[in-house]
Amino acid sequence: MDSIDWGTLPTWVSAFLTSGSLALGFYILLRDRKKEELTEARKVICWIDYDNDAHVNHVLNTTDRTVSRVRVLVELRSAANVLEPYHLANIIRPGEEATASTPRRVGDGKAVPEFIEFDDADGISWVRDLRTGLTHRASTGRQLTRRELRDRKRRLRKS
């Protein structure tokens, strides 16, 4: 019993391939789950109607579950270019629509709705870009900051 039995080459190859198969299976499972979550988030439809003195923001929930904490992020186009949140609705049930008006001007600058932010029924935060229609997952362990949203928007405009 002086030497350790490390096994044969086929045993090692079998163990390695089994580990790789398990890792690939978990990767595919997580990827499909993220796709399903994104598909569900894209079923929340957002649009803007332009009025004389306000923007009317609409959110229609076409999913099978409720969405909550719905807010409009408005870019205040002044010297600071700040994103200001406006409350739209606490809860939107399946098939319901919520609307909220945001001003066209705040102070000396324009106020332009840029994003709709909402939480799905699983508690995942999503951000919908109103110009491009793209949906981003905002809660990847931390909240997506408004600065990061502005940076993403700038990168999208350049490409």
C-alpha positions in Angstrom: 0.0 0.0 0.0 2.8 2.3 -0.7 1.5 3.8 -3.9 -1.8 5.5 -4.7 -4.0 4.1 -7.4 -4.9 7.0 -9.7 -7.2 4.9 -11.9 -7.0 4.2 -15.6 -7.0 6.6 -18.5 -10.6 5.7 -19.6 -11.8 6.4 -16.0 -10.3 9.9 -16.2 -11.6 10.6 -19.6 -15.1 9.5 -18.5 -15.0 11.7 -15.4 -13.9 14.7 -17.5 -16.6 14.2 -20.1 -19.3 13.7 -17.5 -18.2 17.0 -15.8 -18.3 18.8 -19.1 -21.7 17.5 -19.9 -23.1 18.6 -16.6 -21.6 22.1 -17.0 -23.0 22.4 -20.5 -26.4 21.3 -19.3 -26.5 23.9 -16.5 -25.3 26.6 -19.0 -28.1 25.8 -21.4 -30.7 25.7 -18.5 -29.6 29.2 -17.3 -29.5 30.6 -20.9 -33.0 29.4 -21.6 -34.3 30.8 -18.3 -32.9 34.2 -19.2 -34.4 34.1 -22.6 -37.8 33.3 -21.1 -37.5 36.1 -18.6 -36.6 38.6 -21.4 -39.5 37.3 -23.5 -41.9 38.0 -20.6 -40.4 41.5 -20.0 -40.8 42.3 -23.7 -44.6 41.7 -23.4 -44.8 44.9 -21.4 -45.6 47.4 -24.1 -44.7 51.1 -23.7 -45.4 54.1 -25.9 -45.7 57.9 -25.7 -48.4 60.2 -26.9 -47.4 63.8 -27.4 -49.7 66.5 -26.0 -49.3 70.3 -26.2 -47.9 70.7 -22.8 -47.1 67.2 -21.6 -45.9 63.7 -22.7 -48.5 61.0 -22.0 -46.7 57.8 -21.2 -48.5 54.5 -21.6 -47.6 51.0 -20.3 -49.8 48.0 -21.2 -49.2 44.7 -19.4 -49.8 41.9 -21.9 -48.1 39.3 -19.7 -49.9 36.7 -17.6 -48.6 38.1 -14.3 -48.5 41.5 -12.7 -45.7 44.1 -13.0 -44.9 46.6 -10.2 -43.0 49.8 -9.4 -43.5 51.2 -12.8 -41.6 54.5 -13.4 -40.8 56.8 -16.2 -37.2 58.1 -16.3 -37.2 61.5 -17.9 -34.0 63.2 -19.2 -33.9 66.8 -18.1 -32.0 68.4 -21.0 -30.3 71.3 -19.3 -26.7 71.8 -18.3 -26.7 68.7 -16.1 -28.6 66.2 -18.3 -30.1 64.3 -15.4 -32.5 61.4 -15.4 -35.5 62.2 -13.1 -37.9 59.4 -12.1 -41.7 59.9 -12.3 -44.1 57.5 -10.7 -46.4 55.8 -13.2 -48.1 52.9 -11.2 -47.5 50.7 -8.2 -49.1 47.6 -9.8 -50.3 46.9 -13.3 -52.3 43.6 -13.5 -52.4 41.4 -16.7 -54.3 43.1 -19.5 -54.4 46.5 -17.8 -52.9 49.8 -19.0 -51.5 52.6 -16.9 -50.8 56.2 -18.1 -49.0 59.1 -16.6 -48.2 62.6 -17.9 -44.8 64.1 -17.6 -44.1 67.8 -18.4 -42.5 68.8 -21.7 -40.3 71.4 -20.0 -38.8 71.7 -16.6 -37.3 75.1 -15.8 -35.2 76.2 -18.8 -34.7 72.8 -20.4 -36.7 70.1 -22.2 -37.9 67.0 -20.3 -37.8 64.0 -22.6 -39.0 60.5 -21.5 -36.2 58.1 -22.1 -36.9 54.9 -20.2 -39.6 53.0 -18.5 -38.5 51.0 -15.5 -40.5 48.2 -13.9 -40.3 45.0 -11.8 -41.7 41.8 -13.1 -43.6 39.3 -10.8 -40.3 37.6 -10.0 -38.8 40.8 -8.6 -36.4 41.3 -11.6 -36.0 45.0 -12.6 -36.2 45.8 -16.3 -35.6 49.0 -18.2 -37.2 49.7 -21.6 -35.5 52.3 -23.8 -38.3 54.3 -25.3 -36.3 55.4 -28.4 -34.8 52.0 -29.4 -37.4 49.7 -27.9 -34.6 47.6 -26.3 -35.2 46.0 -22.9 -32.4 45.6 -20.5 -32.3 43.6 -17.3 -31.5 46.1 -14.5 -31.0 43.9 -11.5 -27.9 41.8 -11.9 -27.1 41.7 -8.3 -27.2 45.5 -8.1 -29.3 48.3 -9.4 -28.3 49.7 -12.8 -27.4 53.3 -12.1 -28.8 56.1 -14.1 -25.3 57.0 -15.3 -25.0 53.6 -16.8 -28.3 54.0 -18.6 -27.1 57.2 -20.1 -23.8 55.6 -21.2 -25.7 52.7 -22.8 -27.9 55.2 -24.6 -24.9 57.1 -25.9 -23.2 53.8 -27.1 -26.4 52.8 -28.9 -26.6 56.2 -30.7 -23.0 55.9 -31.9 -23.5 52.4 -33.3 
